[in-house]
Amino acid sequence: MNKKLILYGVVIVLVLLLLLISLGIISVNPGKEINSNSVNTGNYDNLPEKCRPTAGYTEESWKEHLGHHAETQDCLKYFN
């Protein structure tokens, strides 16, 4: 009987957690990834278009990407 109650409790907690995540009440975004929402909220509106991070890049990986291209190396000054 106790095992069934514990199992039901775990299932209820998991369902509630999934519901809260799907409604956007709880946000799961490990590792400070830049997603399309953060780019579109104006965080990078003051940067030239070629310097703005695209979706899927962390700030560190974006800086590394910029450094590999001669035409975007001047963008690195915006991320110091």
NORWO-V959373 format. One record per residue. BURIAL is b if it has 16 or more other ideal C-beta (glycine too) atoms within 10 Angstrom, else e. D_CENTER is the distance of its C-alpha to the mean C-alpha in Angstrom with 1 decimal. Layout:
burial-><BURIAL:BURIAL>
d_center-><D_CENTER:D_CENTER>
//
This chain:
burial-><e:e:e:e:e:e:e:e:e:e:e:e:e:e:e:e:e:e:e:e:e:e:e:e:e:e:e:e:e:e:e:e:e:b:e:e:e:e:b:e:e:e:e:b:e:e:e:e:e:e:b:b:b:e:e:e:b:e:e:e:e:b:b:e:e:b:e:e:e:e:e:e:e:e:b:e:e:e:e:e>
d_center-><42.2:39.9:37.8:37.4:36.3:33.7:32.4:32.3:30.5:27.7:27.4:27.3:24.5:22.4:23.1:22.3:19.0:18.1:19.5:17.4:14.1:15.4:16.6:13.3:15.2:13.1:9.3:8.1:4.7:6.8:7.2:5.4:3.5:4.5:4.6:8.2:8.4:7.7:10.0:12.5:12.9:15.0:13.3:14.7:17.7:20.1:19.3:21.4:20.0:20.3:18.2:15.1:12.0:11.4:8.6:7.7:8.6:7.9:10.5:13.0:13.0:13.3:16.2:17.7:17.6:19.2:21.8:23.1:24.3:27.2:26.5:23.1:24.1:24.9:21.3:20.7:22.6:19.8:17.4:20.0>
//
